[in-house]
Amino acid sequence: MAPRLSFPALLCRLLAFALLALAACAQVIPSSRGPSSNGFQLLFNDTFSGPLNTNNWKVVTGDGSALNAKGFHDGEKQVYTTTNAITTSSVLSLRATKSPSGGIYSGRVHSKRFWMPRTENGQYNIIRFETRFRVTAGNGLRARIFLLPAAGADYGCVGCGAYGSWPASGEVDLLDVSNNMADVKGGAAFGGVKPNNRYIGATWHYDGQVKDPNAWHTLLVEWEPTKMTWYLDGQPRYQLVSGKGTGAGWFTAAKNSGPNAPFDRLFYIGFALSAGGLTAGNHNLQQLRTSVGAGKTFQIDYVNVWGRKVPGGKPLAKPTVAAGVVKPAAVTLPVFNAKDWTLAWSDEFNGNGVVSKNWDAQLGDGAKPENWGTGPGWGNKEEQFYVDDKKNLDVVKHKFDTVRGDPKAPANDGFLKITAFNDGGVIKSARVRSVLSSASWQPTAANPVVRISARINLPAGKGLWGMMWMLPSGAACSATTSGCGRYGGWPASGEVDIVSSINDMMTVQGNQHYGGQFPTDVHVESNVQNPTGKSFANEWHTFSLEWSLDGTMVWKLDDDTANGSIYFYAQSGDGSPLGWYTRGTGKEILAGDAPFSGQGFHLLFNLAVGGVHSGVDRATCLATLKTEQYMMVDWVRVYTKKA
């Protein structure tokens, strides 16, 4: 029997409990069907308790052709119908089913009300979107909650608006989940008319979806004039801050736009359950019909839109751009000047058929404990087997390879050539990493800015995945181990992808991985498309990462030319989930700039084939490798910035 507490002790315990309760309540995000508190007022509400309210919602029909966007900008294969978007049992159900003709029917709706945060006193300075949802898993299915420009809602297009065609006028993905529905994504598209657009967002793994696929989840996104913040089930997950005209945050290429364009106009909220398309893995109709089976649903319990007035708002300049398509402009940077930097390490690959001692080849399929140890496929179900053979890994003079070499290169200049090919049904390729003991980097007090730069030529083909990236090389890693570090197993100790490009190479991405050990991790990404509108494949481009001790990383494309641009900017959140952080091997969030502090990172180059990120099967990979495929690196250089 537990001992009885004295009255003073009981009073102290009750007081302590009350204080803890108050502290917890202070962090609670309003999440209900009724009125809110904390200064938020309910602007819009639908609990779907009866037939779909056509005063609130418009049902989208067709395959996008009537809106000049067949496949809805992603190659989707479904046809939306009115009968696949209905309310039942007080929920909105978007249902994917097989059509009599062999295709896929599904549902998509968007609101007839529009919102945006204002900056003036007396206006709603914060808009909060809240919804409760659940979605059933299925290969090729993709559930989305999004914001699109209201100006384009009835223009006969998808995503067009005052700043031009999609996505120059902006798009916000409040929720984007596909396939197993365990990877939750939020982010925004902006910049210019495709292909001169950008996308930046975060993906976090939600283990609860795997444990209980029928569970309901609450999504909440707060939109302020200069930032957006995502919450899932009350937990902060991601924050995107305006960059005021730079590639580091949102911007538009339209002339005379406001400082927070394109997200300074009215947007509507939409819900959709799509099938197929590039994002979901580009499955064919037969695969999708099997996946849909008797039907899959995306259900929404309720939708609330809140507004809050914050005293002291200052008006911004009003945008003056008229509706219609605008011509995008490139985002430029000052040309890189080597005089401002000290060359700390480099490999020009000018040897004669021998990879220098700067590199170790990593071998196998990733299954052994000395590398990933997660089973074949390097953690991504990739198809290739890495070997250290001259046919897969070689240094070649430009002048001796007139097809893949650069005809403008100096006479004795060489490049690293990684080759992927089919060897009797075994897909072989190569992966190298810089020697940990002599080639690991991080910013320090003596050298507060480090620049890692390389000139690369990527291949194109379904299933190909070329990368230049970094992993920790701390004491916890042996000479043959990947993905570990000071803060624990992958990616609790961090990963930085300087270049990541898949399939057609129309875009290249920068990525950060951190947070905790899989599956409690998060990754943040941003992409850039080739300013020429073509694939990056078979072109030489310079990709650079500048990593500063102040807790920032900046990814740059071709900044050694006048047409350079930033394609990603990341900043530490000082231990907050809204910036980079790690839980290490425990549950407590570690403050500071962890995991990108207190340990060096080494560099890797590889050409992978297949896997979950490429979205193609082994047969497709083998078809791509009917001819050899190549990834080339002309040089790699590491600089420290002069004071």
Rosetta blueprint (number, residue, H / E / L):
1 M L
2 A L
3 P L
4 R L
5 L L
6 S L
7 F H
8 P H
9 A H
10 L H
11 L H
12 C H
13 R H
14 L H
15 L H
16 A H
17 F H
18 A H
19 L H
20 L H
21 A H
22 L H
23 A H
24 A H
25 C H
26 A H
27 Q L
28 V L
29 I L
30 P L
31 S L
32 S L
33 R L
34 G L
35 P L
36 S L
37 S L
38 N L
39 G L
40 F E
41 Q E
42 L E
43 L E
44 F E
45 N E
46 D E
47 T L
48 F L
49 S L
50 G L
51 P L
52 L L
53 N L
54 T L
55 N L
56 N L
57 W E
58 K E
59 V E
60 V L
61 T L
62 G E
63 D L
64 G L
65 S H
66 A H
67 L H
68 N L
69 A L
70 K L
71 G L
72 F L
73 H L
74 D L
75 G L
76 E E
77 K L
78 Q E
79 V E
80 Y E
81 T L
82 T H
83 T H
84 N H
85 A E
86 I E
87 T E
88 T E
89 S L
90 S L
91 V E
92 L E
93 S E
94 L E
95 R E
96 A E
97 T E
98 K E
99 S L
100 P L
101 S L
102 G L
103 G L
104 I E
105 Y E
106 S E
107 G L
108 R E
109 V E
110 H E
111 S E
112 K L
113 R L
114 F L
115 W E
116 M L
117 P L
118 R L
119 T L
120 E L
121 N L
122 G L
123 Q L
124 Y L
125 N L
126 I E
127 I E
128 R E
129 F E
130 E E
131 T E
132 R E
133 F E
134 R E
135 V E
136 T L
137 A L
138 G E
139 N E
140 G E
141 L E
142 R E
143 A E
144 R E
145 I E
146 F E
147 L E
148 L E
149 P E
150 A H
151 A H
152 G H
153 A L
154 D L
155 Y L
156 G L
157 C L
158 V L
159 G L
160 C L
161 G E
162 A L
163 Y L
164 G E
165 S L
166 W L
167 P L
168 A L
169 S L
170 G L
171 E E
172 V E
173 D E
174 L E
175 L E
176 D E
177 V E
178 S E
179 N E
180 N L
181 M L
182 A L
183 D E
184 V E
185 K E
186 G E
187 G E
188 A E
189 A E
190 F E
191 G E
192 G L
193 V L
194 K L
195 P L
196 N L
197 N L
198 R E
199 Y E
200 I E
201 G E
202 A E
203 T E
204 W E
205 H E
206 Y L
207 D H
208 G H
209 Q H
210 V H
211 K H
212 D L
213 P L
214 N L
215 A L
216 W L
217 H E
218 T E
219 L E
220 L E
221 V E
222 E E
223 W E
224 E E
225 P L
226 T L
227 K E
228 M E
229 T E
230 W E
231 Y E
232 L E
233 D L
234 G L
235 Q E
236 P E
237 R E
238 Y E
239 Q E
240 L E
241 V E
242 S L
243 G L
244 K L
245 G L
246 T L
247 G L
248 A L
249 G L
250 W L
251 F L
252 T E
253 A L
254 A L
255 K L
256 N L
257 S L
258 G L
259 P L
260 N L
261 A L
262 P L
263 F L
264 D L
265 R L
266 L L
267 F E
268 Y E
269 I E
270 G E
271 F E
272 A E
273 L E
274 S E
275 A E
276 G E
277 G L
278 L L
279 T L
280 A L
281 G L
282 N L
283 H L
284 N L
285 L H
286 Q H
287 Q H
288 L H
289 R H
290 T H
291 S H
292 V H
293 G L
294 A L
295 G L
296 K E
297 T E
298 F E
299 Q E
300 I E
301 D E
302 Y E
303 V E
304 N E
305 V E
306 W E
307 G E
308 R E
309 K L
310 V L
311 P L
312 G L
313 G L
314 K L
315 P L
316 L L
317 A L
318 K L
319 P L
320 T L
321 V L
322 A L
323 A L
324 G L
325 V L
326 V L
327 K L
328 P L
329 A L
330 A L
331 V L
332 T L
333 L L
334 P L
335 V L
336 F L
337 N L
338 A H
339 K H
340 D H
341 W E
342 T E
343 L E
344 A E
345 W E
346 S E
347 D E
348 E L
349 F L
350 N L
351 G L
352 N L
353 G L
354 V L
355 V L
356 S L
357 K L
358 N L
359 W E
360 D E
361 A E
362 Q L
363 L L
364 G E
365 D L
366 G L
367 A L
368 K L
369 P L
370 E L
371 N L
372 W L
373 G L
374 T L
375 G L
376 P L
377 G L
378 W L
379 G L
380 N L
381 K L
382 E E
383 E L
384 Q L
385 F E
386 Y E
387 V L
388 D L
389 D L
390 K L
391 K L
392 N L
393 L E
394 D E
395 V E
396 V E
397 K E
398 H H
399 K H
400 F H
401 D L
402 T L
403 V L
404 R L
405 G L
406 D L
407 P L
408 K L
409 A L
410 P L
411 A L
412 N L
413 D L
414 G E
415 F E
416 L E
417 K E
418 I E
419 T E
420 A E
421 F E
422 N E
423 D E
424 G L
425 G L
426 V E
427 I E
428 K E
429 S E
430 A L
431 R E
432 V E
433 R E
434 S E
435 V L
436 L L
437 S L
438 S L
439 A L
440 S E
441 W E
442 Q L
443 P L
444 T L
445 A L
446 A L
447 N L
448 P L
449 V E
450 V E
451 R E
452 I E
453 S E
454 A E
455 R E
456 I E
457 N E
458 L L
459 P L
460 A L
461 G L
462 K L
463 G L
464 L E
465 W E
466 G E
467 M E
468 M E
469 W E
470 M E
471 L E
472 P E
473 S L
474 G L
475 A L
476 A L
477 C L
478 S L
479 A L
480 T L
481 T L
482 S L
483 G L
484 C L
485 G L
486 R L
487 Y L
488 G L
489 G L
490 W L
491 P L
492 A L
493 S L
494 G L
495 E E
496 V E
497 D E
498 I E
499 V E
500 S E
501 S E
502 I E
503 N L
504 D L
505 M L
506 M L
507 T E
508 V E
509 Q E
510 G E
511 N E
512 Q E
513 H E
514 Y E
515 G E
516 G L
517 Q L
518 F L
519 P L
520 T L
521 D L
522 V E
523 H E
524 V E
525 E E
526 S E
527 N E
528 V E
529 Q E
530 N L
531 P L
532 T L
533 G L
534 K L
535 S L
536 F L
537 A L
538 N L
539 E L
540 W E
541 H E
542 T E
543 F E
544 S E
545 L E
546 E E
547 W E
548 S E
549 L L
550 D L
551 G L
552 T E
553 M E
554 V E
555 W E
556 K E
557 L E
558 D L
559 D L
560 D L
561 T L
562 A L
563 N L
564 G L
565 S E
566 I E
567 Y E
568 F E
569 Y E
570 A E
571 Q E
572 S E
573 G L
574 D L
575 G L
576 S L
577 P L
578 L L
579 G L
580 W E
581 Y L
582 T E
583 R L
584 G L
585 T L
586 G L
587 K L
588 E L
589 I L
590 L E
591 A L
592 G L
593 D L
594 A L
595 P L
596 F L
597 S L
598 G L
599 Q L
600 G L
601 F E
602 H E
603 L E
604 L E
605 F E
606 N E
607 L E
608 A E
609 V E
610 G E
611 G L
612 V L
613 H L
614 S L
615 G L
616 V L
617 D L
618 R H
619 A H
620 T H
621 C H
622 L H
623 A H
624 T H
625 L L
626 K L
627 T L
628 E L
629 Q E
630 Y E
631 M E
632 M E
633 V E
634 D E
635 W E
636 V E
637 R E
638 V E
639 Y E
640 T E
641 K E
642 K L
643 A L
